[in-house]
Amino acid sequence: MTKDKQRERLVDLLCNIPKKEVTYFGRSCGKTYSTTESIADYLLEKGVIVPNYNICETVYLVLSGKVIEATVKEITKNNAGLYYKVETEFGLMLRATAACLCLTREEAEEKIKKEKE
């Protein structure tokens, strides 16, 4: 995920924080932040990692040219990056990277078409 996409995702998440909490955050880090965009910039500067997907979110796994519906159960990070532990519609638990996952079935099918070209 690019820095711009991470920033956009952080802004979306921060927009859902009650105004009282945003004001508190601004005071607690020693600076005053007037917008959620500036808070997102601050968090990114401090090394916050923004996962592409949330726990309990439905995703579509592209695996061997097939689309499999799954639910994110856990997110882990190691030196190679972020990994998502997902439970498939068949009850299998798999570990996947963001490159194998999509938010919509249509996006996953499009990814398969591009891989075949």
All heavy atoms as an XYZ file, in Angstrom:
930
protein
N       0.855     -1.170      0.000
C       0.000      0.000      0.000
C       0.904      1.237      0.000
O       1.820      1.328      0.796
C      -0.893     -0.017      1.252
C      -1.897      1.098      1.284
S      -2.897      1.251      2.803
C      -3.809     -0.242      2.865
N       0.623      2.173     -0.891
C       1.433      3.384     -0.983
C       1.177      4.295      0.212
O       0.169      4.161      0.902
C       1.109      4.165     -2.263
O      -0.238      4.642     -2.171
C       1.292      3.305     -3.506
N       2.089      5.233      0.430
C       1.919      6.203      1.528
C       0.616      6.972      1.362
O      -0.089      7.228      2.339
C       3.089      7.188      1.555
C       4.285      6.661      2.263
C       4.257      7.098      3.698
C       5.597      6.854      4.327
N       5.519      6.520      5.703
N       0.274      7.351      0.123
C      -0.975      8.093     -0.112
C      -2.188      7.255      0.274
O      -3.134      7.758      0.875
C      -1.094      8.528     -1.577
C      -0.131      9.648     -1.932
O       0.331     10.352     -1.001
O       0.147      9.820     -3.127
N      -2.174      5.972     -0.075
C      -3.288      5.078      0.279
C      -3.356      4.882      1.789
O      -4.426      4.834      2.372
C      -3.149      3.721     -0.427
C      -3.432      3.772     -1.891
C      -4.917      3.791     -2.118
C      -5.202      3.676     -3.599
N      -6.591      3.920     -3.895
N      -2.179      4.744      2.438
C      -2.154      4.599      3.887
C      -2.733      5.845      4.539
O      -3.533      5.754      5.464
C      -0.727      4.377      4.384
C      -0.177      3.018      4.080
C       1.233      2.842      4.604
O       1.926      3.803      4.906
N       1.655      1.597      4.710
N      -2.339      7.011      4.041
C      -2.842      8.273      4.591
C      -4.356      8.350      4.428
O      -5.089      8.697      5.350
C      -2.171      9.452      3.891
C      -2.583     10.794      4.450
C      -1.862     11.923      3.701
N      -2.143     13.202      4.295
C      -3.246     13.907      4.065
N      -4.179     13.439      3.265
N      -3.433     15.077      4.645
N      -4.835      7.998      3.239
C      -6.278      8.023      2.968
C      -7.036      7.098      3.919
O      -8.070      7.450      4.465
C      -6.506      7.599      1.512
C      -7.926      7.670      1.041
C      -8.031      7.251     -0.421
O      -7.227      7.729     -1.250
O      -8.919      6.426     -0.725
N      -6.481      5.908      4.147
C      -7.124      4.942      5.048
C      -7.122      5.458      6.493
O      -8.121      5.332      7.202
C      -6.414      3.601      4.955
C      -7.054      2.506      5.790
C      -6.783      1.166      5.182
N      -7.012      0.096      6.108
C      -8.205     -0.367      6.454
N      -9.286      0.173      5.958
N      -8.317     -1.366      7.303
N      -5.995      6.045      6.924
C      -5.941      6.614      8.272
C      -6.958      7.732      8.433
O      -7.634      7.814      9.461
C      -4.546      7.164      8.566
C      -3.536      6.208      9.161
C      -2.188      6.888      9.288
C      -3.984      5.680     10.501
N      -7.068      8.597      7.437
C      -8.043      9.695      7.505
C      -9.447      9.124      7.638
O     -10.244      9.588      8.461
C      -7.923     10.623      6.277
C      -9.096     11.598      6.209
C      -6.607     11.387      6.321
N      -9.769      8.093      6.862
C     -11.095      7.464      6.966
C     -11.338      6.929      8.370
O     -12.410      7.111      8.939
C     -11.238      6.315      5.960
C     -11.375      6.795      4.531
O     -11.688      7.991      4.327
O     -11.171      5.979      3.624
N     -10.332      6.249      8.932
C     -10.474      5.705     10.283
C     -10.623      6.815     11.313
O     -11.447      6.743     12.216
C      -9.274      4.825     10.631
C      -9.149      3.516      9.861
C      -7.798      2.877     10.126
C     -10.276      2.562     10.197
N      -9.810      7.858     11.185
C      -9.841      8.956     12.150
C     -11.131      9.754     12.074
O     -11.567     10.332     13.070
C      -8.633      9.868     11.951
C      -7.288      9.252     12.327
C      -6.149     10.129     11.833
C      -7.193      9.033     13.821
N     -11.751      9.799     10.910
C     -13.011     10.537     10.764
C     -14.121      9.910     11.609
O     -15.114     10.562     11.914
C     -13.436     10.598      9.302
S     -12.504     11.825      8.376
N     -13.940      8.662     11.986
C     -14.950      7.976     12.797
C     -14.701      8.116     14.298
O     -15.471      7.614     15.100
C     -15.017      6.498     12.419
C     -15.560      6.319     11.027
O     -16.491      7.009     10.630
N     -14.974      5.427     10.268
N     -13.613      8.787     14.681
C     -13.330      9.000     16.102
C     -14.177     10.174     16.593
O     -14.246     11.200     15.928
C     -11.836      9.332     16.329
C     -10.959      8.159     15.903
C     -11.572      9.693     17.784
C      -9.470      8.474     15.958
N     -14.808     10.039     17.754
C     -15.565     11.172     18.296
C     -14.668     12.397     18.463
O     -13.499     12.269     18.818
C     -16.054     10.670     19.655
C     -15.979      9.184     19.567
C     -14.863      8.864     18.610
N     -15.206     13.578     18.200
C     -14.432     14.826     18.236
C     -13.664     14.985     19.552
O     -12.519     15.409     19.572
C     -15.355     16.012     18.002
C     -14.625     17.313     17.795
C     -15.578     18.364     17.269
C     -14.890     19.662     16.985
N     -14.007     19.661     15.844
N     -14.271     14.617     20.665
C     -13.630     14.722     21.974
C     -12.315     13.936     21.998
O     -11.306     14.397     22.509
C     -14.591     14.195     23.044
C     -14.024     14.155     24.435
C     -15.056     13.579     25.381
C     -14.379     13.000     26.603
N     -15.262     12.227     27.421
N     -12.315     12.738     21.418
C     -11.121     11.894     21.406
C     -10.030     12.487     20.514
O      -8.848     12.398     20.830
C     -11.466     10.472     20.943
C     -12.418      9.745     21.859
C     -11.875      9.583     23.266
O     -10.663      9.372     23.430
O     -12.664      9.680     24.219
N     -10.406     13.085     19.387
C      -9.426     13.706     18.496
C      -8.733     14.855     19.217
O      -7.516     14.997     19.170
C     -10.096     14.205     17.188
C      -9.112     15.022     16.359
C     -10.610     13.024     16.385
N      -9.488     15.669     19.926
C      -8.916     16.782     20.685
C      -7.955     16.256     21.740
O      -6.861     16.782     21.913
C     -10.041     17.606     21.355
O     -10.926     18.040     20.349
C      -9.484     18.794     22.091
N      -8.317     15.199     22.436
C      -7.456     14.599     23.450
C      -6.150     14.126     22.826
O      -5.072     14.373     23.341
C      -8.163     13.424     24.140
C      -7.262     12.695     25.097
C      -6.973     13.236     26.355
C      -6.661     11.507     24.738
C      -6.110     12.579     27.230
C      -5.801     10.849     25.600
C      -5.534     11.389     26.837
O      -4.680     10.755     27.688
N      -6.236     13.458     21.687
C      -5.032     12.956     21.020
C      -4.094     14.120     20.708
O      -2.901     14.047     20.937
C      -5.380     12.220     19.723
C      -4.162     11.803     18.947
C      -3.485     10.651     19.285
C      -3.675     12.591     17.913
C      -2.343     10.279     18.602
C      -2.539     12.224     17.228
C      -1.871     11.070     17.565
N      -4.629     15.204     20.203
C      -3.810     16.360     19.865
C      -3.064     16.903     21.069
O      -1.899     17.272     20.971
N      -3.700     16.934     22.211
C      -3.055     17.450     23.425
C      -2.035     16.453     23.965
O      -0.993     16.836     24.453
C      -4.110     17.719     24.499
C      -4.825     19.015     24.264
C      -5.626     19.403     25.504
N      -6.856     19.985     25.059
C      -8.061     19.643     25.461
N      -8.215     18.725     26.367
N      -9.123     20.224     24.983
N      -2.330     15.172     23.879
C      -1.471     14.172     24.510
C      -0.120     14.038     23.822
O       0.833     13.616     24.441
C      -2.179     12.814     24.569
O      -2.318     12.286     23.276
N      -0.028     14.379     22.549
C       1.270     14.238     21.875
C       2.019     15.562     21.823
O       3.044     15.669     21.164
C       1.101     13.645     20.480
S       0.159     14.673     19.371
N       1.523     16.577     22.521
C       2.252     17.824     22.649
C       2.046     18.813     21.520
O       2.670     19.851     21.492
N       1.199     18.472     20.566
C       0.926     19.379     19.457
C      -0.579     19.520     19.314
O      -1.335     18.673     19.760
C       1.488     18.825     18.145
C       2.990     18.706     18.116
C       3.431     18.187     16.775
C       4.937     18.040     16.717
N       5.375     17.516     15.423
N      -0.993     20.571     18.670
C      -2.414     20.743     18.400
C      -2.659     20.418     16.938
O      -1.999     20.970     16.060
C      -2.864     22.191     18.693
O      -2.564     22.463     20.050
C      -4.339     22.359     18.444
N      -3.567     19.511     16.690
C      -3.914     19.126     15.336
C      -5.345     19.566     15.068
O      -6.256     19.183     15.778
C      -3.796     17.611     15.152
C      -2.366     17.159     15.230
C      -1.830     16.711     16.424
C      -1.563     17.229     14.116
C      -0.506     16.325     16.491
C      -0.232     16.837     14.180
C       0.284     16.389     15.365
O       1.585     16.014     15.436
N      -5.505     20.357     14.014
C      -6.829     20.894     13.741
C      -7.654     19.978     12.843
O      -8.865     20.111     12.780
C      -6.711     22.269     13.091
O      -5.956     22.169     11.901
N      -7.013     19.052     12.143
C      -7.761     18.190     11.227
C      -7.312     16.739     11.377
O      -6.201     16.463     11.827
C      -7.532     18.603      9.762
O      -6.155     18.398      9.449
C      -7.915     20.048      9.520
N      -8.174     15.847     10.967
C      -7.808     14.432     10.989
C      -6.702     14.153      9.979
O      -5.907     13.240     10.177
C      -9.026     13.540     10.701
O      -9.645     13.969      9.499
C     -10.024     13.581     11.830
N      -6.637     14.942      8.901
C      -5.571     14.748      7.914
C      -4.201     14.983      8.537
O      -3.252     14.243      8.286
C      -5.762     15.683      6.708
C      -6.900     15.293      5.801
C      -8.237     15.886      6.231
O      -8.294     16.562      7.286
O      -9.220     15.666      5.520
N      -4.087     16.017      9.376
C      -2.788     16.288      9.992
C      -2.446     15.220     11.039
O      -1.277     14.892     11.236
C      -2.744     17.691     10.595
O      -3.719     17.857     11.579
N      -3.457     14.667     11.696
C      -3.202     13.571     12.636
C      -2.711     12.346     11.863
O      -1.767     11.672     12.278
C      -4.465     13.227     13.461
C      -4.840     14.401     14.361
C      -4.231     11.970     14.298
C      -6.174     14.248     15.053
N      -3.321     12.069     10.707
C      -2.890     10.948      9.874
C      -1.438     11.130      9.449
O      -0.637     10.190      9.506
C      -3.798     10.801      8.653
N      -1.072     12.345      9.035
C       0.316     12.628      8.649
C       1.262     12.379      9.823
O       2.321     11.771      9.667
C       0.459     14.077      8.173
C      -0.209     14.312      6.827
O      -0.402     13.343      6.074
O      -0.536     15.479      6.548
N       0.872     12.840     11.010
C       1.694     12.655     12.209
C       1.909     11.161     12.484
O       3.038     10.721     12.740
C       1.023     13.327     13.411
C       1.687     12.994     14.722
C       2.848     13.649     15.126
C       1.164     12.003     15.558
C       3.475     13.337     16.327
C       1.784     11.690     16.752
C       2.935     12.351     17.128
O       3.555     12.022     18.310
N       0.842     10.380     12.423
C       0.952      8.945     12.709
C       1.851      8.249     11.690
O       2.672      7.399     12.061
C      -0.442      8.305     12.730
C      -1.331      8.723     13.895
C      -2.746      8.179     13.706
C      -0.754      8.269     15.216
N       1.721      8.596     10.415
C       2.571      7.998      9.393
C       4.038      8.364      9.611
O       4.928      7.529      9.446
C       2.121      8.416      7.991
C       0.825      7.778      7.512
C       0.364      8.419      6.212
C       0.984      6.275      7.333
N       4.298      9.621     10.000
C       5.666     10.062     10.291
C       6.271      9.254     11.430
O       7.474      9.022     11.472
C       5.683     11.541     10.678
C       5.457     12.490      9.533
C       5.238     13.921     10.008
O       5.505     14.223     11.203
O       4.796     14.743      9.191
N       5.424      8.803     12.362
C       5.895      8.047     13.527
C       5.954      6.546     13.271
O       6.201      5.766     14.182
C       5.003      8.330     14.749
C       5.006      9.781     15.163
C       6.403     10.259     15.490
C       6.423     11.717     15.854
N       7.740     12.305     15.850
N       5.694      6.131     12.030
C       5.871      4.727     11.672
C       4.652      3.836     11.829
O       4.782      2.613     11.848
N       3.461      4.409     11.925
C       2.249      3.594     12.026
C       2.087      2.778     10.744
O       2.293      3.288      9.644
C       1.003      4.495     12.245
C      -0.284      3.720     12.056
C       1.053      5.108     13.627
N       1.763      1.522     10.902
C       1.517      0.640      9.766
C       0.007      0.476      9.621
O      -0.677      0.147     10.583
C       2.176     -0.735      9.977
C       3.688     -0.557     10.062
C       1.799     -1.701      8.870
C       4.422     -1.776     10.529
N      -0.489      0.705      8.423
C      -1.923      0.638      8.175
C      -2.221     -0.605      7.344
O      -1.863     -0.679      6.170
C      -2.410      1.897      7.414
C      -3.915      1.867      7.225
C      -1.978      3.156      8.144
N      -2.867     -1.607      7.941
C      -3.211     -2.812      7.179
C      -4.248     -2.491      6.095
O      -5.082     -1.617      6.269
C      -3.822     -3.758      8.219
C      -3.572     -3.141      9.539
C      -3.279     -1.704      9.330
N      -4.160     -3.223      4.992
C      -5.123     -3.038      3.898
C      -6.516     -3.501      4.296
O      -7.509     -3.006      3.774
C      -4.690     -3.841      2.674
C      -3.365     -3.386      2.117
O      -2.539     -2.832      2.830
N      -3.151     -3.604      0.852
N      -6.593     -4.474      5.193
C      -7.865     -5.084      5.555
C      -8.007     -5.139      7.073
O      -7.016     -5.170      7.788
C      -7.955     -6.508      4.976
C      -7.654     -6.518      3.497
C      -6.405     -6.889      3.017
C      -8.603     -6.087      2.569
C      -6.111     -6.863      1.662
C      -8.317     -6.053      1.214
C      -7.076     -6.444      0.768
O      -6.798     -6.391     -0.568
N      -9.242     -5.178      7.548
C      -9.520     -5.224      8.980
C      -9.845     -6.643      9.429
O     -10.333     -7.453      8.635
C     -10.722     -4.343      9.323
C     -10.463     -2.891      9.032
O      -9.368     -2.398      9.253
N     -11.483     -2.201      8.534
N      -9.633     -6.921     10.699
C     -10.049     -8.200     11.277
C     -11.574     -8.289     11.185
O     -12.272     -7.298     11.372
C      -9.546     -8.324     12.723
C      -8.018     -8.431     12.699
C     -10.172     -9.512     13.453
C      -7.350     -8.456     14.039
N     -12.082     -9.453     10.861
C     -13.501     -9.765     10.675
C     -14.049     -9.269      9.335
O     -15.233     -9.432      9.054
C     -14.375     -9.238     11.809
S     -13.993    -10.012     13.380
N     -13.211     -8.683      8.514
C     -13.659     -8.186      7.210
C     -13.701     -9.343      6.210
O     -12.841    -10.216      6.211
C     -12.713     -7.096      6.726
C     -13.147     -6.414      5.462
C     -12.323     -5.164      5.196
O     -11.140     -5.103      5.567
O     -12.890     -4.237      4.610
N     -14.714     -9.341      5.349
C     -14.804    -10.335      4.286
C     -13.894     -9.901      3.150
O     -13.931     -8.748      2.717
C     -16.249    -10.470      3.773
O     -17.069    -10.906      4.860
C     -16.354    -11.475      2.634
N     -13.055    -10.820      2.689
C     -12.147    -10.562      1.578
C     -12.278    -11.708      0.578
O     -12.915    -12.727      0.864
C     -10.678    -10.438      2.058
C     -10.481     -9.206      2.914
C     -10.229    -11.681      2.807
N     -11.661    -11.510     -0.581
C     -11.688    -12.541     -1.609
C     -10.249    -12.903     -1.944
O      -9.453    -12.064     -2.345
C     -12.466    -12.056     -2.831
C     -13.903    -11.824     -2.455
C     -14.329    -10.603     -1.946
C     -14.826    -12.863     -2.523
C     -15.634    -10.404     -1.538
C     -16.137    -12.673     -2.115
C     -16.531    -11.448     -1.623
O     -17.825    -11.274     -1.208
N      -9.926    -14.159     -1.717
C      -8.582    -14.687     -1.883
C      -8.433    -15.217     -3.304
O      -9.284    -15.976     -3.775
C      -8.371    -15.817     -0.861
C      -7.092    -16.606     -0.889
C      -5.907    -15.714     -0.518
C      -7.175    -17.759      0.095
N      -7.372    -14.798     -3.983
C      -7.078    -15.314     -5.314
C      -6.025    -16.399     -5.134
O      -4.912    -16.128     -4.700
C      -6.552    -14.194     -6.241
C      -6.151    -14.764     -7.588
C      -7.607    -13.108     -6.396
N      -6.426    -17.626     -5.445
C      -5.554    -18.773     -5.205
C      -5.673    -19.756     -6.362
O      -6.772    -20.256     -6.642
C      -5.947    -19.445     -3.884
C      -5.059    -20.552     -3.360
C      -3.676    -20.015     -3.009
C      -5.679    -21.191     -2.130
N      -4.580    -19.999     -7.049
C      -4.538    -20.941     -8.178
C      -5.623    -20.651     -9.213
O      -6.306    -21.554     -9.683
C      -4.670    -22.382     -7.678
O      -3.645    -22.683     -6.770
N      -5.804    -19.384     -9.532
C      -6.770    -19.002    -10.559
C      -8.221    -19.083    -10.129
O      -9.123    -19.031    -10.960
N      -8.457    -19.210     -8.839
C      -9.823    -19.280     -8.319
C     -10.035    -18.176     -7.291
O      -9.099    -17.716     -6.650
C     -10.088    -20.628     -7.675
C     -10.024    -21.809     -8.629
C     -10.444    -23.070     -7.939
C     -10.293    -24.328     -8.709
N     -10.390    -24.383    -10.095
N     -11.309    -17.784     -7.119
C     -11.668    -16.782     -6.123
C     -12.340    -17.497     -4.958
O     -13.311    -18.240     -5.153
C     -12.626    -15.725     -6.707
C     -13.046    -14.733     -5.641
C     -11.981    -15.018     -7.881
N     -11.811    -17.288     -3.753
C     -12.345    -17.937     -2.564
C     -12.707    -16.865     -1.545
O     -11.877    -16.028     -1.200
C     -11.303    -18.907     -1.958
C     -10.910    -19.966     -2.998
C     -11.836    -19.538     -0.679
C      -9.703    -20.781     -2.602
N     -13.945    -16.888     -1.075
C     -14.377    -15.934     -0.049
C     -13.746    -16.330      1.283
O     -13.676    -17.505      1.632
C     -15.901    -15.940      0.074
C     -16.417    -14.860      0.987
C     -17.931    -14.773      1.006
O     -18.552    -14.811     -0.065
O     -18.475    -14.672      2.116
N     -13.290    -15.325      2.023
C     -12.633    -15.590      3.305
C     -12.898    -14.437      4.266
O     -13.356    -13.375      3.866
C     -11.131    -15.768      3.092
N     -12.584    -14.680      5.536
C     -12.720    -13.660      6.576
C     -11.369    -13.488      7.253
O     -10.723    -14.472      7.611
C     -13.766    -14.099      7.622
O     -15.001    -14.346      6.952
C     -13.972    -13.026      8.671
N     -10.946    -12.232      7.429
C      -9.673    -11.956      8.088
C      -9.828    -12.265      9.578
O     -10.725    -11.751     10.238
C      -9.247    -10.488      7.893
C      -7.958    -10.197      8.650
C      -9.095    -10.169      6.412
N      -8.959    -13.115     10.101
C      -9.008    -13.507     11.509
C      -7.880    -12.897     12.330
O      -8.026    -12.679     13.527
C      -8.952    -15.040     11.645
C     -10.156    -15.747     11.048
C     -11.399    -15.395     11.824
C     -12.606    -16.148     11.316
N     -13.809    -15.801     12.044
N      -6.747    -12.647     11.686
C      -5.584    -12.159     12.424
C      -4.644    -11.452     11.451
O      -4.559    -11.805     10.278
C      -4.882    -13.370     13.042
C      -3.724    -13.088     13.917
C      -3.151    -14.384     14.478
O      -3.889    -15.101     15.188
O      -1.967    -14.669     14.203
N      -3.942    -10.431     11.941
C      -2.943     -9.726     11.142
C      -1.619     -9.811     11.890
O      -1.563     -9.508     13.080
C      -3.329     -8.252     10.927
C      -4.708     -8.153     10.265
C      -2.278     -7.531     10.091
C      -5.279     -6.747     10.238
N      -0.579    -10.244     11.194
C       0.735    -10.325     11.811
C       1.758     -9.615     10.928
O       1.539     -9.436      9.732
C       1.183    -11.785     12.023
O       1.179    -12.456     10.761
C       0.285    -12.514     12.980
N       2.857     -9.238     11.530
C       3.924     -8.562     10.787
C       5.249     -9.222     11.115
O       5.518     -9.576     12.250
C       3.982     -7.082     11.170
C       5.037     -6.308     10.415
C       5.180     -4.912     10.958
C       6.253     -4.127     10.268
N       7.540     -4.732     10.148
N       6.051     -9.403     10.072
C       7.433     -9.828     10.287
C       8.313     -8.982      9.371
O       7.838     -8.017      8.779
C       7.603    -11.337     10.065
C       7.333    -11.762      8.642
O       7.355    -10.961      7.710
N       7.067    -13.035      8.452
N       9.578     -9.322      9.242
C      10.491     -8.519      8.424
C      10.072     -8.446      6.958
O      10.408     -7.489      6.268
C      11.917     -9.061      8.527
C      12.487     -8.862      9.913
O      12.035     -7.995     10.657
N      13.472     -9.662     10.267
N       9.353     -9.439      6.483
C       8.919     -9.461      5.083
C       7.664     -8.624      4.838
O       7.344     -8.298      3.712
C       8.682    -10.899      4.638
N       6.923     -8.297      5.883
C       5.719     -7.481      5.709
C       4.548     -7.993      6.524
O       4.710     -8.761      7.463
N       3.350     -7.560      6.115
C       2.121     -7.958      6.808
C       1.563     -9.241      6.216
O       1.604     -9.455      5.004
C       1.055     -6.867      6.667
C       1.277     -5.573      7.416
C       0.137     -4.600      7.133
C       1.392     -5.805      8.903
N       1.023    -10.066      7.101
C       0.349    -11.292      6.679
C      -1.027    -11.330      7.319
O      -1.210    -10.896      8.453
C       1.146    -12.539      7.106
C       2.404    -12.704      6.303
C       3.588    -12.118      6.719
C       2.385    -13.407      5.107
C       4.747    -12.246      5.964
C       3.535    -13.538      4.346
C       4.709    -12.949      4.781
O       5.841    -13.072      4.033
N      -1.966    -11.857      6.566
C      -3.346    -11.963      7.033
C      -3.694    -13.436      7.187
O      -3.559    -14.204      6.243
C      -4.302    -11.317      6.018
C      -3.999     -9.859      5.810
C      -3.058     -9.442      4.879
C      -4.641     -8.896      6.575
C      -2.764     -8.104      4.710
C      -4.354     -7.556      6.412
C      -3.417     -7.167      5.477
O      -3.131     -5.842      5.317
N      -4.099    -13.809      8.396
C      -4.591    -15.166      8.627
C      -6.069    -15.105      8.298
O      -6.828    -14.334      8.909
C      -4.370    -15.586     10.076
C      -4.715    -17.021     10.357
C      -4.333    -17.359     11.799
C      -4.580    -18.792     12.116
N      -4.216    -19.091     13.512
N      -6.485    -15.868      7.289
C      -7.881    -15.826      6.843
C      -8.515    -17.203      6.967
O      -7.840    -18.226      6.843
C      -8.008    -15.328      5.377
C      -7.510    -13.895      5.249
C      -7.280    -16.231      4.403
N      -9.809    -17.192      7.242
C     -10.580    -18.434      7.262
C     -11.441    -18.444      6.013
O     -12.236    -17.526      5.791
C     -11.454    -18.513      8.507
C     -12.229    -19.807      8.596
C     -13.025    -19.920      9.887
O     -13.144    -18.929     10.632
O     -13.543    -21.023     10.153
N     -11.259    -19.473      5.179
C     -11.996    -19.537      3.922
C     -13.429    -19.993      4.151
O     -13.777    -20.469      5.241
C     -11.325    -20.512      2.929
O     -11.491    -21.848      3.418
C      -9.866    -20.192      2.730
N     -14.221    -19.858      3.100
C     -15.615    -20.294      3.169
C     -15.724    -21.794      3.421
O     -16.779    -22.290      3.810
C     -16.344    -19.897      1.886
C     -15.722    -20.466      0.622
C     -16.271    -19.853     -0.653
O     -17.471    -19.504     -0.683
O     -15.512    -19.724     -1.619
N     -14.618    -22.506      3.237
C     -14.590    -23.953      3.464
C     -14.072    -24.310      4.850
O     -13.900    -25.475      5.177
C     -13.728    -24.638      2.396
C     -14.067    -24.218      0.998
C     -13.164    -23.471      0.256
C     -15.297    -24.527      0.434
C     -13.473    -23.064     -1.026
C     -15.618    -24.120     -0.848
C     -14.707    -23.379     -1.580
N     -13.757    -23.299      5.657
C     -13.278    -23.533      7.004
C     -11.773    -23.688      7.136
O     -11.264    -23.946      8.221
N     -11.039    -23.545      6.034
C      -9.578    -23.652      6.073
C      -8.966    -22.346      6.562
O      -9.426    -21.265      6.211
C      -9.020    -23.951      4.681
C      -9.417    -25.272      4.051
C      -8.970    -25.307      2.598
C      -8.781    -26.426      4.816
N      -7.916    -22.438      7.364
C      -7.181    -21.267      7.812
C      -5.925    -21.158      6.952
O      -5.140    -22.114      6.869
C      -6.799    -21.397      9.287
C      -7.986    -21.416     10.230
S      -8.961    -19.919     10.207
C      -8.087    -18.938     11.374
N      -5.751    -20.019      6.314
C      -4.595    -19.790      5.457
C      -3.914    -18.484      5.832
O      -4.528    -17.585      6.400
C      -5.031    -19.709      3.984
C      -5.734    -20.924      3.403
C      -6.266    -20.604      2.020
C      -4.778    -22.100      3.335
N      -2.654    -18.378      5.465
C      -1.911    -17.134      5.656
C      -1.686    -16.525      4.278
O      -1.222    -17.201      3.365
C      -0.582    -17.459      6.317
C       0.031    -16.292      7.027
C       1.223    -16.745      7.797
N       2.396    -16.334      7.043
C       3.595    -16.252      7.543
N       3.811    -16.598      8.788
N       4.608    -15.857      6.827
N      -2.043    -15.242      4.109
C      -1.946    -14.607      2.801
C      -1.373    -13.200      2.927
O      -1.466    -12.574      3.980
C      -3.331    -14.542      2.161
N      -0.805    -12.717      1.840
C      -0.356    -11.329      1.783
C      -1.450    -10.499      1.133
O      -2.371    -11.043      0.511
C       0.937    -11.191      0.959
O       0.660    -11.572     -0.388
C       2.052    -12.037      1.537
N      -1.338     -9.194      1.230
C      -2.324     -8.298      0.629
C      -2.401     -8.498     -0.886
O      -3.449     -8.289     -1.491
C      -2.002     -6.846      0.958
N      -1.306     -8.927     -1.499
C      -1.281     -9.131     -2.946
C      -2.250    -10.224     -3.396
O      -2.698    -10.230     -4.542
C       0.134     -9.468     -3.399
N      -2.595    -11.142     -2.503
C      -3.505    -12.253     -2.837
C      -4.954    -11.944     -2.490
O      -5.837    -12.745     -2.788
C      -3.100    -13.508     -2.075
S      -1.441    -14.060     -2.379
N      -5.203    -10.822     -1.819
C      -6.543    -10.515     -1.317
C      -7.167     -9.325     -2.037
O      -6.469     -8.427     -2.486
C      -6.475    -10.212      0.181
C      -5.915    -11.317      1.069
C      -5.770    -10.813      2.494
C      -6.784    -12.552      1.015
N      -8.482     -9.330     -2.110
C      -9.254     -8.243     -2.709
C     -10.490     -7.995     -1.848
O     -10.967     -8.892     -1.158
C      -9.698     -8.607     -4.119
S      -8.330     -8.939     -5.245
N     -11.035     -6.776     -1.944
C     -12.241     -6.442     -1.173
C     -13.526     -6.904     -1.840
O     -14.526     -7.121     -1.168
C     -12.318     -4.930     -0.938
C     -11.431     -4.398      0.166
C     -11.496     -2.886      0.226
C     -11.832     -4.991      1.510
N     -13.503     -7.051     -3.166
C     -14.717     -7.483     -3.870
C     -14.412     -8.685     -4.760
O     -13.274     -8.863     -5.209
C     -15.294     -6.356     -4.748
O     -14.360     -6.064     -5.798
C     -15.603     -5.107     -3.940
N     -15.433     -9.461     -5.024
C     -15.282    -10.611     -5.916
C     -14.876    -10.140     -7.315
O     -14.042    -10.741     -7.979
C     -16.585    -11.414     -5.969
C     -16.488    -12.674     -6.825
C     -17.739    -13.527     -6.742
N     -17.919    -14.112     -5.442
C     -17.293    -15.212     -4.992
N     -16.420    -15.824     -5.754
N     -17.535    -15.692     -3.800
N     -15.470     -9.016     -7.753
C     -15.183     -8.484     -9.084
C     -13.703     -8.105     -9.214
O     -13.066     -8.361    -10.230
C     -16.058     -7.262     -9.383
C     -17.530     -7.573     -9.522
C     -18.252     -7.798     -8.194
O     -17.752     -7.356     -7.125
O     -19.318     -8.448     -8.217
N     -13.166     -7.477     -8.172
C     -11.754     -7.099     -8.161
C     -10.872     -8.341     -8.244
O      -9.872     -8.362     -8.963
C     -11.466     -6.319     -6.883
C     -10.083     -5.749     -6.771
C      -9.855     -5.047     -5.436
O     -10.827     -4.676     -4.749
O      -8.679     -4.894     -5.075
N     -11.247     -9.391     -7.530
C     -10.485    -10.646     -7.552
C     -10.546    -11.294     -8.937
O      -9.531    -11.782     -9.448
C     -11.025    -11.605     -6.490
N     -11.708    -11.286     -9.560
C     -11.852    -11.869    -10.898
C     -11.031    -11.084    -11.915
O     -10.438    -11.663    -12.828
C     -13.331    -11.935    -11.285
C     -14.092    -12.986    -10.490
C     -15.609    -12.899    -10.628
O     -16.113    -11.923    -11.234
O     -16.283    -13.813    -10.115
N     -11.003     -9.770    -11.756
C     -10.197     -8.921    -12.638
C      -8.713     -9.244    -12.472
O      -7.964     -9.281    -13.444
C     -10.462     -7.444    -12.328
C      -9.816     -6.489    -13.281
C     -10.336     -6.591    -14.703
O     -11.527     -6.888    -14.895
O      -9.530     -6.365    -15.618
N      -8.286     -9.496    -11.246
C      -6.886     -9.845    -10.963
C      -6.527    -11.151    -11.674
O      -5.446    -11.270    -12.238
C      -6.660     -9.979     -9.454
C      -5.223    -10.163     -9.063
C      -5.041    -10.273     -7.573
C      -5.002     -8.890     -6.988
N      -4.471     -8.866     -5.615
N      -7.444    -12.114    -11.655
C      -7.200    -13.396    -12.334
C      -7.064    -13.181    -13.841
O      -6.175    -13.742    -14.486
C      -8.323    -14.411    -12.009
C      -8.214    -14.838    -10.551
C      -8.247    -15.618    -12.933
C      -9.393    -15.661    -10.051
N      -7.940    -12.338    -14.411
C      -7.867    -12.049    -15.850
C      -6.522    -11.446    -16.216
O      -5.905    -11.820    -17.206
C      -8.976    -11.082    -16.262
C     -10.335    -11.701    -16.407
C     -11.346    -10.662    -16.844
C     -12.750    -11.233    -16.802
N     -13.753    -10.212    -17.128
N      -6.027    -10.509    -15.389
C      -4.739     -9.862    -15.664
C      -3.586    -10.861    -15.556
O      -2.622    -10.779    -16.307
C      -4.515     -8.700    -14.703
C      -5.349     -7.498    -15.033
C      -5.070     -6.351    -14.085
C      -5.964     -5.169    -14.409
N      -5.764     -4.062    -13.471
N      -3.691    -11.803    -14.623
C      -2.644    -12.808    -14.461
C      -2.573    -13.739    -15.672
O      -1.498    -14.197    -16.045
C      -2.876    -13.638    -13.202
C      -2.579    -12.889    -11.913
C      -2.916    -13.686    -10.673
O      -3.386    -14.845    -10.772
O      -2.711    -13.138     -9.557
N      -3.726    -13.995    -16.310
C      -3.769    -14.884    -17.464
C      -3.217    -14.227    -18.722
O      -2.796    -14.913    -19.638
C      -5.196    -15.367    -17.702
C      -5.666    -16.359    -16.658
C      -7.058    -16.849    -16.941
C      -7.505    -17.848    -15.899
N      -8.877    -18.317    -16.117
N      -3.222    -12.897    -18.765
C      -2.750    -12.179    -19.962
C      -1.258    -12.195    -20.091
O      -0.480    -12.348    -19.278
C      -3.239    -10.731    -19.945
C      -4.724    -10.622    -20.097
C      -5.218     -9.190    -19.967
O      -4.437     -8.289    -19.606
O      -6.409     -8.978    -20.194
